[in-house]
Amino acid sequence: MKLQPEKKPVELTDCSHGESEVKSFLQCLPFISELRFDHQSSDLHEQSRFLVNLFCAAAEREQQTGEKMLEMLASVCRYETFPIWDEYIDDDYVMYQRDFFLDLYSQMKDRETKSGLSLLPSLQSVFQSAAPKVWTIKLSERKTSILPEVMKLQPEKKPVELTDCSHGESEVRSFLQFLPFISQLRVDDGTSEASEQQSCDSEEEMAETHLSEDKPELKESPSSFRPEMKSEHLQVSYRFRFPGPGVFQCSFTSLVFVMSQEAEVLYRTRPWPESLLHLSSKTPAGMLFNIQCSEGAINQLHLPHCETKEALCFNGLLSVAHITDDDEMTILQPMKITDTHVLVDVPHLSALGLIWDNFCRFFQINQSVNGQVLLYLRPPGRGPPTLDVLLLCRNIPLSEVSKDHADSEYIKVSSDCILNVGYKYSAHCEPKSSKNPEPKLFQNMYGPNFHPTFVVYLTTNPESLTLIIKDQHGTEVWKHDIYLPDPPSSSNSARHTSDTLKNETSIKDEILKTLKHLTKDNFEEFMWHLKHESFGNISPIQEADLENANAKRWKVVGLILQHFRGEGALEVTIMVLKKMDQNNLAESLENWAHNLKILSPLSELPF
């Protein structure tokens, strides 16, 4: 082929998947103008499989040699009738080309996940050049479920012909996925009547999602309020007295209360009951708020969501869980869904929170959400600074996250980004950290604890750095320059460390002195509470750790301090003593803490 004066088209027959054959074919790429398949000599699946193997081999060679093999391979596939000769085009060609693209994308995506190679970006230019002019959709076909992902790769909207219509709810909902990529909706002659009815049904369902861009829900804008916030047994609670009827938005949680009268409201988050969610095939889509107020004072509640506008096109995706104190769950349908909130009438108060329908979430191919990147600088210690980086859904309040990082300094930067549930993300630091953290899978978790997604260990003490978050395709989803606070002087740092150690030593000694007043049976009851009860959003101490302590009181006190972080251990000890009716001991410990002005770190969250 080197002897030919110009590049020529090549038609492949009898595809082979042997590694040596695939690699040898790569040597021909510089001399090929178009790569075509003989659609009669091998089946569609074998052709797409060979092409996937070819892209994988090209990616591996590109990593080894630096040659632009993926671009070279993609260039020979960018012609209108790909993957066959134009002289073979007939009435069956449209369906053949559609099925080929679907099979190719499905195999390529699966191979990318298994191999870790970046393949789909190279395939995008092929889909943009050679995608069918008209897409045919058969909702009854299982392979149709991946078509929205393929249609996203096209540079512009395309006409769609709908065949084999069905009025089933699942088929109607699945069709809504295609709307953002369709320029015209056509129906074949055999299904026009059914398609007309289905199109009407779809429009009605779209209307019922009630996206409000131009029409606000209420004539008056919510008045922002800052509630009294305090720590109660290692949990943040919020309290506010509303002056009268009106619409009020909490500046910490973004909850909106529509009040009918003057009333005091007390609210806090609580863990989701996993067993109830599993039985009802639901997933948390927000924090679960326990709300207490006089009956009838709250007319309506607006719960913040993190959905993108595209996701809100899926009717039935979001609903509201109403969970009673007896752990009975009912599902409330939203009155309206805006760009930021889900509006629901409040029949009775207890725990209320947003939930996703797992079925709808499954059909939402691109599970993107409005996310946030939160940064916490750990307190100074030996060595350079350490930065905790958290990737979270945007409707998680900062106040709920900061309680788990009370000893760290919150770094306020623009946090907004778009994240995809199920994608892997990586953190990159300039100047480079000592070691880039391992990529982590992003999941829509809503507590009760919020641990760092990445821990960035810096090699020096820089005044500033640039932090970049990339998705699994290497695309930047968030980037920000960060200016780190000046480290404390050595004298201040030593004084701070000394004060901290004195406090911890004092607390340890005082708790140990208090627990020595318990009988053996009472002390066993005390340990039972530690290993069986959660305190706020903090899980119990592991039973194995308590067993290793061998019932020695000084070891148990050490575990309490380690698990509940300094002053928090004091609060837990007092709480358990009160549950055991050891009120004299609890009161004595409280008075000691009050006299020394020792406060729980949760009472001073960094806002």
C-alpha positions in Angstrom: 0.0 0.0 0.0 3.0 2.3 0.4 3.5 2.1 -3.4 0.1 3.7 -4.2 0.2 7.4 -5.0 -2.8 8.2 -2.7 -4.8 6.8 0.1 -7.5 4.3 -0.9 -10.7 3.0 0.7 -10.5 -0.5 2.3 -13.3 -3.0 2.7 -12.9 -5.6 5.5 -14.3 -9.1 5.2 -14.2 -12.0 7.5 -13.3 -10.0 10.7 -10.8 -11.6 13.0 -10.4 -10.7 16.7 -6.9 -12.1 17.2 -4.6 -9.6 18.9 -1.9 -10.0 16.2 -4.4 -9.4 13.3 -5.8 -6.3 15.0 -2.3 -4.9 15.6 -1.1 -5.7 12.1 -4.1 -3.8 10.7 -3.1 -0.7 12.5 0.0 -0.5 10.3 -2.3 0.0 7.3 -4.1 3.1 8.7 -1.7 5.7 7.2 -2.6 4.4 3.7 -6.4 4.2 4.1 -9.0 6.9 3.2 -12.1 5.0 4.3 -12.7 1.9 6.4 -15.7 -0.1 5.2 -17.2 -3.5 6.0 -18.8 -6.1 3.8 -22.2 -6.4 5.6 -22.9 -9.7 3.9 -19.7 -11.6 4.8 -19.9 -11.0 8.6 -22.7 -10.0 11.0 -23.2 -6.6 12.5 -22.1 -7.6 16.1 -18.8 -9.0 14.8 -18.0 -5.9 12.8 -18.6 -3.6 15.8 -16.6 -5.9 18.0 -13.7 -5.8 15.6 -13.9 -2.0 15.5 -13.9 -1.8 19.3 -10.8 -4.1 19.4 -9.2 -1.8 16.9 -9.9 1.3 19.0 -8.5 -0.4 22.1 -5.3 -1.4 20.3 -4.9 2.2 18.9 -5.4 3.7 22.4 -2.8 1.4 23.9 -0.3 2.1 21.1 -0.9 5.8 21.5 -0.1 5.6 25.2 3.2 3.7 24.4 4.4 5.7 21.4 2.6 9.1 21.5 1.4 8.6 17.9 -2.1 10.0 17.3 -3.5 6.6 16.5 -7.1 7.2 17.8 -7.5 10.3 15.6 -6.1 8.5 12.6 -8.5 5.6 13.2 -11.5 7.9 13.7 -10.7 9.8 10.5 -11.2 6.7 8.3 -14.6 6.2 9.8 -15.9 9.7 9.2 -18.0 9.4 6.1 -21.7 9.6 5.6 -22.6 6.0 4.8 -20.2 4.5 7.4 -19.8 1.5 7.9 -20.7 0.2 4.3 -20.2 1.2 0.6 -22.8 3.7 -0.6 -23.6 1.3 -3.5 -25.1 -1.1 -0.9 -27.6 1.4 0.4 -31.2 0.1 0.2 -34.4 0.3 2.3 -32.9 -1.8 5.0 -29.8 0.4 5.3 -31.3 2.9 7.8 -32.1 0.2 10.4 -28.8 -1.5 9.7 -26.8 1.7 10.3 -28.8 2.5 13.5 -28.3 -1.0 14.9 -24.6 -0.8 14.1 -24.1 2.5 15.9 -26.1 1.2 19.0 -24.1 -2.0 19.1 -20.8 -0.1 18.6 -21.5 2.4 21.3 -22.7 -0.3 23.8 -19.5 -2.4 23.3 -17.2 0.7 23.3 -18.7 1.9 26.6 -18.4 -1.5 28.2 -14.8 -1.9 27.1 -13.9 1.6 28.3 -15.3 0.7 31.8 -13.4 -2.6 31.9 -10.0 -1.4 30.5 -9.9 2.2 31.9 -8.9 3.4 28.4 -10.5 6.7 27.1 -12.3 5.5 24.0 -15.7 7.3 23.7 -14.2 10.9 23.1 -12.5 9.5 19.9 -15.8 7.9 18.8 -17.7 11.2 19.1 -16.4 12.7 15.8 -17.4 9.5 14.0 -21.0 9.8 15.3 -21.1 13.4 14.4 -20.1 12.8 10.8 -21.8 9.5 10.1 -24.9 9.4 12.3 -28.2 8.5 10.6 -30.1 11.5 9.2 -33.3 10.1 10.7 -33.3 7.9 13.9 -35.9 5.2 14.1 -37.1 4.4 17.6 -38.8 1.1 18.6 -39.7 1.5 22.3 -40.3 -2.2 22.7 -36.7 -3.0 21.9 -34.3 -3.3 24.8 -31.4 -1.8 22.9 -33.3 1.4 22.4 -32.6 2.3 26.0 -29.0 3.3 25.1 -30.0 5.5 22.1 -30.3 8.8 24.0 -26.6 8.5 24.9 -25.8 8.0 21.3 -28.0 10.9 20.2 -26.2 13.2 22.6 -23.0 12.8 20.5 -24.6 14.3 17.4 -23.9 18.0 16.7 -27.5 18.9 16.1 -31.0 17.7 16.7 -32.3 15.0 14.2 -35.8 13.9 13.1 -37.1 10.8 14.8 -39.5 8.2 13.4 -41.5 6.4 16.1 -42.7 2.9 15.4 -44.2 0.1 17.4 -46.0 2.5 19.8 -47.2 1.5 23.2 -49.3 3.2 25.8 -47.6 1.6 28.7 -46.4 4.0 31.4 -42.8 2.8 31.2 -42.7 3.2 27.4 -44.1 6.8 27.6 -41.6 7.7 30.3 -38.7 6.2 28.4 -39.6 8.2 25.3 -39.3 11.5 27.3 -35.5 10.9 27.3 -35.4 11.6 23.6 -37.1 15.0 23.5 -34.0 17.1 24.0 -32.4 15.6 20.8 -35.4 15.6 18.5 -36.1 18.2 15.8 -39.2 16.6 14.4 -41.3 13.6 15.5 -42.6 11.4 12.8 -44.7 8.2 12.8 -45.0 5.4 10.3 -48.4 4.8 8.6 -49.3 1.8 10.6 -49.1 3.5 13.9 -50.1 7.1 13.3 -53.3 7.0 15.4 -51.5 5.5 18.3 -48.5 7.8 18.0 -50.7 10.9 17.9 -52.3 9.8 21.2 -48.9 8.9 22.7 -47.5 12.3 21.7 -50.4 14.0 23.4 -49.9 11.9 26.6 -46.2 12.8 26.6 -47.0 16.5 26.3 -49.4 16.2 29.2 -46.8 14.4 31.3 -44.3 17.1 30.4 -46.7 19.8 31.5 -47.3 18.0 34.8 -43.6 18.4 35.8 -44.5 22.1 36.3 -41.1 23.6 35.5 -41.5 27.2 36.5 -39.1 29.5 34.7 -41.5 32.3 33.8 -44.2 31.8 36.4 -43.1 31.9 40.0 -45.1 29.8 42.4 -46.0 32.6 44.8 -46.6 36.3 44.2 -44.2 37.2 47.0 -40.6 36.2 47.1 -39.4 34.3 50.2 -38.0 36.3 53.0 -34.6 34.9 54.1 -34.2 34.2 57.8 -31.3 33.0 59.9 -32.4 30.5 62.5 -30.9 29.9 65.9 -28.6 27.0 65.4 -27.1 24.9 68.2 -25.6 21.5 69.0 -27.9 19.0 70.8 -26.2 15.7 71.4 -23.7 16.0 68.5 -26.5 17.1 66.1 -27.2 20.4 64.6 -30.8 21.7 65.2 -32.5 24.9 64.0 -35.1 27.0 65.7 -37.0 30.1 64.5 -40.2 31.9 65.5 -42.1 33.2 62.4 -43.8 36.5 63.0 -46.9 35.6 61.1 -48.2 34.4 57.7 -45.8 34.5 54.8 -43.1 32.7 52.9 -39.7 32.3 54.6 -36.5 30.6 53.4 -33.8 29.3 55.8 -30.4 30.7 54.9 -28.7 27.5 56.2 -30.7 24.7 54.7 -32.6 26.5 51.8 -35.9 25.0 53.2 -38.9 27.3 52.4 -41.8 27.4 54.9 -45.2 28.8 53.8 -46.7 29.8 57.1 -50.4 30.5 57.9 -49.8 32.1 61.3 -47.2 33.0 63.9 -45.4 29.9 65.2 -42.1 28.5 66.3 -40.5 25.8 64.2 -37.8 23.4 65.4 -36.2 21.2 62.7 -33.2 19.0 62.3 -31.9 16.2 60.0 -32.1 12.6 60.8 -30.8 9.4 59.1 -32.8 7.8 56.3 -34.4 4.4 57.2 -32.7 2.2 54.6 -35.2 -0.7 55.1 -38.2 1.4 54.2 -36.5 2.9 51.1 -35.5 -0.6 49.9 -39.0 -1.9 50.2 -40.5 0.9 48.2 -37.7 1.0 45.6 -36.7 4.6 46.4 -33.4 6.4 46.9 -32.8 9.5 49.0 -32.7 12.7 46.8 -32.1 15.1 49.7 -31.7 15.4 53.5 -34.5 14.0 55.7 -35.8 16.8 57.9 -37.6 16.2 61.2 -39.9 19.2 61.6 -41.8 20.1 64.8 -44.4 22.9 64.8 -48.0 23.5 66.0 -50.5 21.7 63.9 -51.8 23.7 60.9 -49.2 26.5 61.1 -47.2 25.3 58.1 -49.3 25.2 54.9 -46.6 24.1 52.5 -43.0 23.1 52.5 -40.5 23.7 49.6 -37.6 21.1 49.7 -34.4 22.0 47.8 -33.4 19.5 45.1 -30.2 19.2 43.0 -31.7 18.1 39.6 -30.7 19.6 36.3 -33.3 21.0 34.0 -32.9 17.9 31.7 -33.5 15.5 34.6 -36.7 17.3 35.5 -38.2 16.3 32.2 -38.7 12.8 33.7 -42.2 12.9 35.2 -42.4 11.0 38.4 -38.6 11.1 39.2 -39.0 13.1 42.4 -41.5 12.7 45.2 -41.6 13.4 48.9 -41.3 10.8 51.7 -43.4 11.4 54.8 -42.1 9.2 57.7 -43.8 9.0 61.0 -42.3 8.4 64.4 -43.4 4.8 64.1 -41.3 4.5 60.9 -44.3 4.3 58.6 -43.7 5.9 55.2 -46.2 7.4 52.9 -45.3 9.0 49.6 -46.6 12.5 48.8 -46.8 13.8 45.2 -45.3 17.3 44.6 -47.7 20.1 44.0 -45.1 21.7 41.7 -41.4 21.4 40.9 -39.4 24.5 40.2 -35.8 24.8 39.1 -34.6 24.6 42.7 -37.4 23.2 44.9 -40.1 20.6 45.2 -43.3 22.0 46.6 -45.5 19.8 48.8 -48.6 20.4 50.9 -48.0 19.4 54.5 -50.8 17.3 55.9 -49.1 16.4 59.2 -45.6 17.1 60.5 -42.9 14.6 61.2 -40.0 13.7 58.9 -40.1 14.8 55.3 -37.5 14.4 52.6 -37.1 14.1 48.8 -36.8 10.6 47.2 -35.9 9.4 43.7 -37.9 6.7 42.0 -35.4 4.0 41.2 -37.3 3.0 38.0 -37.2 6.5 36.6 -33.6 7.0 37.7 -32.7 3.8 35.8 -34.1 5.2 32.6 -32.4 8.5 33.0 -29.2 7.6 31.2 -27.3 10.7 32.0 -27.6 10.9 35.8 -26.2 14.4 36.2 -26.9 16.5 39.2 -26.1 20.0 40.4 -23.1 19.4 42.7 -20.8 21.3 45.0 -17.1 21.0 45.9 -16.4 21.8 49.6 -12.9 22.4 51.0 -11.7 22.0 54.6 -8.1 22.8 55.7 -7.1 20.6 58.6 -5.6 22.2 61.7 -1.8 22.7 61.5 0.3 19.9 62.7 3.6 18.4 61.7 4.4 18.8 58.1 2.7 20.7 55.3 -1.0 21.5 55.1 -3.7 18.8 54.4 -6.8 19.6 52.5 -10.0 17.6 52.7 -12.1 17.8 49.4 -15.7 16.7 49.4 -17.9 16.2 46.3 -21.6 16.4 47.2 -25.0 17.1 45.8 -25.8 20.8 46.0 -28.8 20.4 48.2 -26.8 19.2 51.2 -26.5 22.1 53.7 -23.0 23.4 54.6 -24.0 23.3 58.3 -24.6 19.6 58.1 -21.2 18.9 56.5 -19.2 21.3 58.8 -20.3 19.4 62.0 -18.1 16.5 60.8 -15.1 18.9 60.2 -15.4 21.1 63.2 -11.7 21.1 63.9 -10.9 22.2 60.3 -11.1 25.5 58.6 -13.8 25.8 55.9 -12.4 27.5 52.8 -15.1 29.5 51.1 -14.8 29.4 47.3 -17.3 29.0 44.4 -18.4 25.5 44.8 -21.0 24.9 42.0 -20.4 22.2 39.4 -22.2 19.4 37.5 -21.5 15.9 38.7 -22.6 12.5 37.2 -23.8 9.8 39.6 -21.7 6.7 39.0 -18.8 8.6 37.3 -15.3 8.4 38.7 -13.6 11.7 39.6 -10.0 12.6 40.3 -8.4 15.6 42.1 -5.4 17.4 40.7 -3.3 20.0 42.5 -0.9 22.7 41.1 1.7 22.8 42.5 1.5 19.0 42.6 0.7 17.4 46.0 3.0 14.6 47.2 0.7 12.1 45.6 -2.5 12.5 43.6 -5.4 10.9 45.4 -7.0 7.8 43.8 -10.0 8.4 41.6 -13.3 8.0 43.5 -16.8 7.1 42.5 -19.4 9.8 43.0 -22.5 8.6 44.7 -25.5 10.6 45.8 -25.1 10.1 49.6 -27.1 12.1 52.1 -25.4 11.4 55.4 -25.5 10.8 58.2 -21.7 11.4 58.0 -19.8 13.3 55.4 -16.3 12.0 54.9 -13.7 13.5 52.5 -13.9 12.3 48.9 -10.2 13.2 48.5 -7.4 14.0 51.0 -4.8 16.2 49.4 -1.4 16.2 51.1 0.6 19.3 50.0 4.4 18.9 49.8 5.1 22.5 50.8 3.4 25.4 52.5 2.2 27.4 49.5 0.3 30.7 49.8 -2.0 29.6 47.0 -2.7 26.6 44.8 -5.0 25.5 42.0 -7.3 22.6 42.5 -8.9 20.8 39.6 -11.6 18.1 39.6 -11.8 15.9 36.4 -14.3 13.3 35.4 -13.4 9.8 34.2 -13.0 11.1 30.6 -10.4 13.7 31.7 -12.8 16.6 31.4 -12.5 19.4 33.9 -15.7 19.8 35.9 -14.4 22.3 38.5 -11.3 24.4 38.8 -10.4 27.1 41.4 -7.5 29.1 42.7 -7.3 28.7 46.5 -5.5 31.0 48.8 -4.5 29.3 52.0 -4.5 31.1 55.3 -1.2 32.0 56.9 0.1 29.3 59.2 0.1 30.4 62.8 3.4 31.5 64.4 5.3 28.8 66.2 4.5 30.4 69.5 0.8 30.6 68.8 0.8 27.1 67.4 2.6 25.7 70.4 0.2 27.5 72.7 -2.8 26.2 70.8 -1.4 22.6 70.9 -0.7 23.0 74.6 -4.2 24.2 75.4 -5.7 21.4 73.4 -3.7 18.8 75.1 -4.5 20.3 78.5 -8.2 20.2 77.7 -8.1 16.6 76.4 -6.1 15.5 79.5 -8.6 17.3 81.8 -11.6 15.8 80.1 -10.1 12.3 80.1 -9.3 12.6 83.8 -12.7 14.0 84.7 -14.7 11.3 82.8 -12.5 8.5 84.3 -13.1 9.9 87.8 -16.9 10.1 87.1 -17.1 6.5 85.8 -15.3 5.1 88.8 -18.4 5.8 90.8 -20.4 3.3 88.7 -20.8 -0.3 89.9 -19.7 -3.1 87.7 -23.2 -3.7 86.5 -23.8 0.0 85.9 -20.5 0.2 83.9 -21.6 -2.7 81.7 -24.9 -0.8 81.0 -22.8 2.3 80.2 -20.8 0.3 77.6 -24.1 -1.2 76.2 -25.3 2.3 75.3 -22.0 3.1 73.6 -22.1 0.1 71.3 -25.8 0.0 70.5 -26.9 3.6 70.1 -26.1 6.3 67.6 -25.5 9.8 69.0 -26.9 12.3 66.6 -25.4 11.4 63.2 -22.4 9.6 64.7 -22.5 5.8 64.7 -21.9 3.7 67.8 -18.5 2.5 68.9 -17.7 -0.9 67.4 -18.4 -3.8 69.7 -15.0 -5.4 68.9 -13.2 -2.2 70.0 -15.0 -2.3 73.3 -14.3 -6.0 73.8 -10.6 -5.2 73.2 -10.8 -2.7 75.9 -11.4 -5.6 78.2 -13.9 -3.6 80.4 -11.0 -1.5 81.7 -12.4 1.9 82.4 -9.3 3.9 81.4 -9.3 2.1 78.0 -13.0 2.7 77.5 -12.5 6.4 78.2 -9.7 6.5 75.6 -12.1 5.0 73.0 -14.8 7.5 73.8 -12.3 10.4 73.3 -11.0 8.9 70.1 -14.5 8.2 68.7 -16.3 11.4 69.7 -13.4 13.9 69.4 -12.5 15.7 72.6 -15.3 17.8 74.0 -17.8 15.6 72.2 -16.8 12.7 74.4 -17.9 14.9 77.4 -21.3 15.4 75.9 -21.9 11.7 75.1 -20.8 10.7 78.6 -23.3 13.1 80.1 -26.1 12.0 77.8 -25.6 8.2 78.6 -25.4 8.9 82.3 -28.8 10.7 82.1 -30.3 7.7 80.2 -29.1 5.5 83.0 -30.7 7.8 85.6 -27.3 8.6 87.0 -28.4 12.2 87.2 -26.1 13.2 90.1 -23.0 12.1 88.2 -24.2 13.7 85.0 -24.9 17.0 86.7 -21.5 17.0 88.5 -19.8 16.5 85.1 -21.9 19.3 83.5 -21.0 21.7 86.3 -17.3 20.9 85.9 -17.4 21.6 82.1 -19.4 24.8 82.6 -16.9 26.1 85.2 -14.0 25.5 82.9 -16.0 27.0 79.9 -15.4 23.9 77.8 -17.8 24.0 74.8 -18.6 21.4 72.3 -16.9 22.1 68.9 -20.3 21.7 67.3 -21.5 24.9 68.9 -19.2 27.0 66.7 -19.5 25.8 63.2 -17.5 27.7 60.5 -20.0 29.8 58.5 
